[in-house]
Amino acid sequence: MKKPLEILAPAGSMQALEAAVYCGADAVYLGIETLNARRNAENFTSENLAETVRRCHIRGTKVYLTLNIVVLENEIGELLRAASCACAAGVDAVIVQDLGAAAILRRCCPDLKLNASTQMAVHNAEGAKMLEKLGFSRVVLARECSKGEICNIVRETSLEVEVFVHGALCMCVSGQCYMSSVLGQRSGNRGLCAQPCRLEFESSATSHALSLKDMSLIARINELQEIGVVSVKIEGRMKRPEYVAAAVTACRNALAGEAVDLDTLQAVFSRSGFTEGYYTGNYTIDMFGIRAKEDVQAAAGVLGKLENLYTDPRKQVQKVAVSFQFAMHPGEPVTLGAEDCDGNLITVYGDTPQAAINKPTDAERVKAGLSKTGGTPYKAESIVCDVAEGLMLPVSSLNALRREALEKLDELRGKPRSIRFGPGRMGTPAAGRRALFPGLRVRAYRAEQVTPMMLEHAELITLPVPELLKLCAKGASPYADKLCAGLPRMLFSGQEQLRTQLQTLWENGIRHASVGNLGTLYLASEYGFTLHCEPFFNVTNSYAAEALAELGTADLLVSFELSLESAKRLVSKIPLGITAYGKLPLMTVRNCPVRVSEGCAACKAGRNFITDRKGNRLYTSCAYGCSELLNPVPLYMGDRLDELKNLDFISLCFTAEEPKECERMFRLYLEGGELGGNFTRGLLYKTIF
C-alpha cells in the first residue's frame, strides 16, 4: 500500500509558514540564520525554532530544517550549534547538501533523520543507493529527472523519494552551478546566488538563453503518487505568503481530484508561464522564459483573494482527525475522551448533568456541539455517545468540555520530541602527509590534446570514457597505469552501456576512474578502479574529504569555490589537490542552450557558444556526457608555482585548446612563466559568501 502523498511547502518567513499550515501543507521546510540555501529569506532563529516546531506539530505539520549549503572549515562549530538546536526542538528531519555535515550529524545525532538535498544532484538509482550507505532516509531528486527516470529510482531504492512539483527552475543542475560565485563571489552552494542566469545571454533563438520558465507538475500529482513518490515539494522560500497559499491549495485540490486554478497560480508568480519539459523529456525552446512586465502586473489582481486563504484561522484546513467518546449518566460528571490520528489520548471531566425540564440533551445535540471545531486544526472524524435519557447539559458546558479536550490534545501534540545529541562523537579527521611540491595532472576533453610530454611527465591523465576507448582501440599503451577514465558528469540513463565500457577499459589495463557525483562513484566502485574525486563534490571542509575517503576514494580535487589558503588548511588522510588551470565549468545543464537553438550541428560548425551582455562568448561542451557552460577566460597559476607548494597535486583542464597550446600550457606548469592574454585567478584568492 502506497504512503499518503506529502505536500511539502516553503516557509521563508512566519507569514509564509502560516500560509502553508493554514492551507493544509503536510510539512514545511525552513532555515535558521545561516547554513541554509536561502540566506536572504527572512528565515527563523535558533531562539524561536522550538516554538515554531511546537505550533506546527499541533497542527499536524512536520518541520524539516534546511542545513543545505556547503560548510566551510571555520563553520563546523556553527553547524554543531544548529544541530543541537534542531535536536532540542525535535525537528522531523534536516535537509543536507554537504557530505561532511552529513557525516557529523550521523555521529552526533544518529536518530535525526537526514534528507539529501537536491543540491547533491542525485539523479539516478546508483546515486540513491550510495545515499543509503551514507545513512540518509530520503532523497530530493534533481529537478531534471524525467518521469521514467523517477520511476526507476523509486523502484531501485529503499529511500523515500521527494520531487519538486512547482516553482523556479535553475538552468544548471542544482549543486553544480558556479556562475554566481565565479562572477561575484556569491555562491549558490552557499545560499547567496545572485541569479546572473536571469540576465541577457544571447543565442540564435533567444536573448535569455539561461532563463527557464518555472516548473509546475501539480496537475500530475496523482501520477507521481502512483509512481511511488512520497513527497512533492514546492520551491519558494523567497516567495510571498500568497504564493505559498496558492501552491499548497492547488496541490491539495489536485490530490483530491478537484479542479486546479492554474490561472491564479500563474498570476501570482511565473516566468512566461510554466513548463513540464524535464518531466516529459521535451527539451525545447518552449522551456525558456523570463519574468515579464505582464507577469508582474497579473499578480496584483489575485493577491487579495489569496490572502484570505491564510489570514482567517476559521478557514484553515483541518488536518488532524480526532475521535470523541462522550458519556453522560445521572449523578456523575460527564466525560469526554478524545483520540487524535497520531494516537494521543486524553479524557476530561465536566459538570454533572441536571434532570431535563424541557429539551433533554440527546446524542444528536452532543454530536452537533462536539463537531464545532472551527478555528482549530482538528476535525471530528467520529463521535460516539453514551447518553442516558432525561438529562440536560448546558451548551456552554459542552463547549467548554470540547475546548478543554482540544487544548489538552494541543499540549500532547506540542510536547517537545527532543533527539539525543552528543557533540563528543563527531571525531577529528585523520591527517596524512602533505607533498612539498604538487604532482601535475591533466584532465583533457579530447585524446589528441594529450601529448608525449604529458604522457611522460604527468602523474595522471584523465580522458572521457569514449576518448579513452579510442586510445585502447589502437593497442596497449605503455602509459596505461597513468590513464584515467573520466566518467560522465551526469548520468540520467545509459548505465549499462557505461558498465560495458568500463569493463572494456579494465580489460585494457586501465585502473583509474575519475568521478564527480555519487552515482558514478557507486558505479565505478563495482569494478575495483582506483577512484579519483572531481571538484564537483564541492568539498570545502575536512569532514567532507574524510567522508569521501571512507567511501574508498584515493584522492580528491577540492571545490572550485575554495580559496588557495583554505584548501591548504584542510586535513585529510587522502591526497588533496586543486584545479590550477582551465576554463572553469560555470554550469552543467541538461537542456543545452546551443542545442535547443540550432541543434548539435552548431557545435561541429564552431557555433557552440552563447554571448553575454559584454560580448563575451561562453562556450559549451558535452565531452563529459552532459553539456557544460565554460567561463570565457581560463584560470591560470603557472606564474605562481611557489604558492602551490604543500598541495598534493594540481590539475590542468584542457577544454577547447589545440594540442600545441595544451603542450605550451603543460610546459609552463613544469617550468613556470607568464601566460600572456586574458586569464583569471578564479576564487583562489577570494572568499565566497
Sequence and secondary structure as in RCSB ss.txt:
>XXXX:A:sequence
MKKPLEILAPAGSMQALEAAVYCGADAVYLGIETLNARRNAENFTSENLAETVRRCHIRGTKVYLTLNIVVLENE
IGELLRAASCACAAGVDAVIVQDLGAAAILRRCCPDLKLNASTQMAVHNAEGAKMLEKLGFSRVVLARECSKGEI
CNIVRETSLEVEVFVHGALCMCVSGQCYMSSVLGQRSGNRGLCAQPCRLEFESSATSHALSLKDMSLIARINELQ
EIGVVSVKIEGRMKRPEYVAAAVTACRNALAGEAVDLDTLQAVFSRSGFTEGYYTGNYTIDMFGIRAKEDVQAAA
GVLGKLENLYTDPRKQVQKVAVSFQFAMHPGEPVTLGAEDCDGNLITVYGDTPQAAINKPTDAERVKAGLSKTGG
TPYKAESIVCDVAEGLMLPVSSLNALRREALEKLDELRGKPRSIRFGPGRMGTPAAGRRALFPGLRVRAYRAEQV
TPMMLEHAELITLPVPELLKLCAKGASPYADKLCAGLPRMLFSGQEQLRTQLQTLWENGIRHASVGNLGTLYLAS
EYGFTLHCEPFFNVTNSYAAEALAELGTADLLVSFELSLESAKRLVSKIPLGITAYGKLPLMTVRNCPVRVSEGC
AACKAGRNFITDRKGNRLYTSCAYGCSELLNPVPLYMGDRLDELKNLDFISLCFTAEEPKECERMFRLYLEGGEL
GGNFTRGLLYKTIF
>XXXX:A:secstr
     EEEEE SSHHHHHHHHHTT SEEEE BSSSSS TTS  B TTTHHHHHHHHHHTT EEEEEE S   GGG
HHHHHHHHHHHHHHT SEEEE  HHHHHHHHHH TTS EEE GGG   SHHHHHHHHHTT SEEE  TT  HHHH
HHHHHH SSEEEEEEEE   SS TT   HHHHHHS  GGGT    GGGS EE SS SBTT B EEE GGGHHHHH
HHT  EEEE  TTS HHHHHHHHHHHHHHHTT    HHHHHHHS SSSEE HHHHT  SGGGB    HHHHHHHH
TTHHHHHHHHH GGGS   EEEEEEEEE TTS  EEEEEETT  EEEEE    EE SSS   HHHHHHHHT  TT
SSEEEEEEEEEE TTEE  HHHHHHHHHHHHHHHHHHHTS       GGGS         SS EEEEEESSGGG 
 HHHHHH SEEEEEHHHHHHHHHT   TTGGGEEEE  S  SS HHHHHHHHHHHHHTT  EEEE SHHHHHHHH
TTT EEEE GGG   SHHHHHHHHHTTEEEEE  TTS HHHHHH   SS EEEEEEB  EEEEESS TTHHHH T
HHHHTT  EEEETTS EEEEE TTSSEEEE SS B  TT GGGGTT SEEEEEESS  HHHHHHHHHHHHH    
 S  B TTTTS   
